[in-house]
């Protein structure tokens, strides 16, 4: 079956710079969320205008799969 395309994602970033420069990278689908789009998101949050919908929360342990994937890509 074809791979599912993501609805969105978030990455918590770290940096060699001071801690105040760490943050998040966000995407909608496979495109990054940046600039004015982040400001629009901020305004929705401040105004309390949250979309509603249906979904599920499903805990998934991804550490073992991630380590195996990295080992395959990098090698022993």
C-alpha atoms as an extended CHARMM CRD file, in Angstrom:
* protein
*
        76  EXT
         1         1  UNK       CA              0.0000000000        0.0000000000        0.0000000000  PROA      1               0.0000000000
         2         2  UNK       CA              1.2370000000        3.5370000000       -0.6480000000  PROA      2               0.0000000000
         3         3  UNK       CA              2.7320000000        5.4880000000        2.2440000000  PROA      3               0.0000000000
         4         4  UNK       CA              0.4210000000        7.9720000000        3.9450000000  PROA      4               0.0000000000
         5         5  UNK       CA              1.3810000000       11.5880000000        3.5080000000  PROA      5               0.0000000000
         6         6  UNK       CA              1.5930000000       13.4740000000        6.8060000000  PROA      6               0.0000000000
         7         7  UNK       CA             -1.0460000000       15.9990000000        7.8220000000  PROA      7               0.0000000000
         8         8  UNK       CA              1.6280000000       17.9620000000        9.6290000000  PROA      8               0.0000000000
         9         9  UNK       CA              4.5360000000       17.6900000000       11.9640000000  PROA      9               0.0000000000
        10        10  UNK       CA              6.7060000000       19.3840000000       14.5210000000  PROA      10              0.0000000000
        11        11  UNK       CA             10.3750000000       19.0330000000       15.3570000000  PROA      11              0.0000000000
        12        12  UNK       CA             11.8530000000       20.2820000000       18.6140000000  PROA      12              0.0000000000
        13        13  UNK       CA             15.1700000000       21.8460000000       17.6740000000  PROA      13              0.0000000000
        14        14  UNK       CA             18.3750000000       22.2420000000       19.6020000000  PROA      14              0.0000000000
        15        15  UNK       CA             21.2350000000       24.5280000000       18.8010000000  PROA      15              0.0000000000
        16        16  UNK       CA             24.8300000000       25.2650000000       19.6260000000  PROA      16              0.0000000000
        17        17  UNK       CA             23.5960000000       28.8210000000       20.2190000000  PROA      17              0.0000000000
        18        18  UNK       CA             22.1990000000       29.9870000000       23.5840000000  PROA      18              0.0000000000
        19        19  UNK       CA             18.9550000000       28.2300000000       24.7420000000  PROA      19              0.0000000000
        20        20  UNK       CA             16.6950000000       31.1160000000       23.7000000000  PROA      20              0.0000000000
        21        21  UNK       CA             17.4580000000       30.2270000000       20.0650000000  PROA      21              0.0000000000
        22        22  UNK       CA             16.1010000000       26.6750000000       20.3840000000  PROA      22              0.0000000000
        23        23  UNK       CA             12.5470000000       26.1350000000       19.2650000000  PROA      23              0.0000000000
        24        24  UNK       CA             10.2290000000       24.3130000000       16.9040000000  PROA      24              0.0000000000
        25        25  UNK       CA             10.1070000000       23.6480000000       13.1970000000  PROA      25              0.0000000000
        26        26  UNK       CA              6.5340000000       23.1220000000       12.0370000000  PROA      26              0.0000000000
        27        27  UNK       CA              5.0000000000       21.7960000000        8.8460000000  PROA      27              0.0000000000
        28        28  UNK       CA              1.5630000000       21.4350000000        7.3260000000  PROA      28              0.0000000000
        29        29  UNK       CA              1.5320000000       18.4520000000        5.0010000000  PROA      29              0.0000000000
        30        30  UNK       CA              5.0780000000       18.3230000000        3.6910000000  PROA      30              0.0000000000
        31        31  UNK       CA              5.5550000000       22.1040000000        3.5010000000  PROA      31              0.0000000000
        32        32  UNK       CA              7.1600000000       24.1950000000        6.2080000000  PROA      32              0.0000000000
        33        33  UNK       CA              5.2010000000       26.7040000000        8.2560000000  PROA      33              0.0000000000
        34        34  UNK       CA              7.0850000000       30.0010000000        8.5000000000  PROA      34              0.0000000000
        35        35  UNK       CA              6.9050000000       33.7850000000        8.5490000000  PROA      35              0.0000000000
        36        36  UNK       CA              3.3990000000       35.2000000000        8.2150000000  PROA      36              0.0000000000
        37        37  UNK       CA              1.8640000000       31.7240000000        8.6000000000  PROA      37              0.0000000000
        38        38  UNK       CA              3.3540000000       31.4040000000       12.0890000000  PROA      38              0.0000000000
        39        39  UNK       CA              2.0070000000       34.8510000000       12.9750000000  PROA      39              0.0000000000
        40        40  UNK       CA             -1.4710000000       33.8170000000       11.7490000000  PROA      40              0.0000000000
        41        41  UNK       CA             -1.2680000000       30.6960000000       13.9100000000  PROA      41              0.0000000000
        42        42  UNK       CA             -0.2480000000       32.8410000000       16.8840000000  PROA      42              0.0000000000
        43        43  UNK       CA             -3.2490000000       35.1460000000       16.3460000000  PROA      43              0.0000000000
        44        44  UNK       CA             -5.6290000000       32.1520000000       16.2350000000  PROA      44              0.0000000000
        45        45  UNK       CA             -4.1660000000       30.8430000000       19.4950000000  PROA      45              0.0000000000
        46        46  UNK       CA             -4.3830000000       34.2330000000       21.2420000000  PROA      46              0.0000000000
        47        47  UNK       CA             -8.0100000000       34.6290000000       20.0950000000  PROA      47              0.0000000000
        48        48  UNK       CA             -8.8800000000       31.1060000000       21.2500000000  PROA      48              0.0000000000
        49        49  UNK       CA            -10.1160000000       30.1890000000       17.7570000000  PROA      49              0.0000000000
        50        50  UNK       CA             -9.3610000000       26.4840000000       17.7290000000  PROA      50              0.0000000000
        51        51  UNK       CA            -10.7110000000       24.2760000000       14.9610000000  PROA      51              0.0000000000
        52        52  UNK       CA            -12.7390000000       21.2580000000       15.9410000000  PROA      52              0.0000000000
        53        53  UNK       CA            -12.6740000000       17.8340000000       14.4040000000  PROA      53              0.0000000000
        54        54  UNK       CA            -12.3370000000       14.1620000000       15.0380000000  PROA      54              0.0000000000
        55        55  UNK       CA             -9.2110000000       12.1930000000       15.6180000000  PROA      55              0.0000000000
        56        56  UNK       CA             -7.4990000000        9.6420000000       17.7650000000  PROA      56              0.0000000000
        57        57  UNK       CA             -4.5230000000        9.5960000000       20.0750000000  PROA      57              0.0000000000
        58        58  UNK       CA             -2.4030000000        6.5130000000       19.6920000000  PROA      58              0.0000000000
        59        59  UNK       CA              0.8240000000        6.0270000000       21.6540000000  PROA      59              0.0000000000
        60        60  UNK       CA              3.6060000000        4.6500000000       19.4600000000  PROA      60              0.0000000000
        61        61  UNK       CA              7.0660000000        3.6460000000       20.6450000000  PROA      61              0.0000000000
        62        62  UNK       CA              9.3030000000        4.8170000000       17.8040000000  PROA      62              0.0000000000
        63        63  UNK       CA             12.7410000000        4.6740000000       19.4250000000  PROA      63              0.0000000000
        64        64  UNK       CA             13.6100000000        1.1220000000       18.3500000000  PROA      64              0.0000000000
        65        65  UNK       CA             12.4010000000        1.7610000000       14.7820000000  PROA      65              0.0000000000
        66        66  UNK       CA             14.3360000000        5.0340000000       14.6480000000  PROA      66              0.0000000000
        67        67  UNK       CA             17.5680000000        3.4280000000       15.8940000000  PROA      67              0.0000000000
        68        68  UNK       CA             17.1960000000        0.5640000000       13.3880000000  PROA      68              0.0000000000
        69        69  UNK       CA             16.5910000000        3.0270000000       10.5480000000  PROA      69              0.0000000000
        70        70  UNK       CA             19.6230000000        5.1270000000       11.4950000000  PROA      70              0.0000000000
        71        71  UNK       CA             21.8170000000        2.0200000000       11.8190000000  PROA      71              0.0000000000
        72        72  UNK       CA             20.7230000000        0.8940000000        8.3480000000  PROA      72              0.0000000000
        73        73  UNK       CA             21.4400000000        4.3190000000        6.8310000000  PROA      73              0.0000000000
        74        74  UNK       CA             24.7940000000        4.8660000000        8.5520000000  PROA      74              0.0000000000
        75        75  UNK       CA             26.0170000000        1.3100000000        8.9210000000  PROA      75              0.0000000000
        76        76  UNK       CA             27.9620000000       -0.3520000000       11.6910000000  PROA      76              0.0000000000
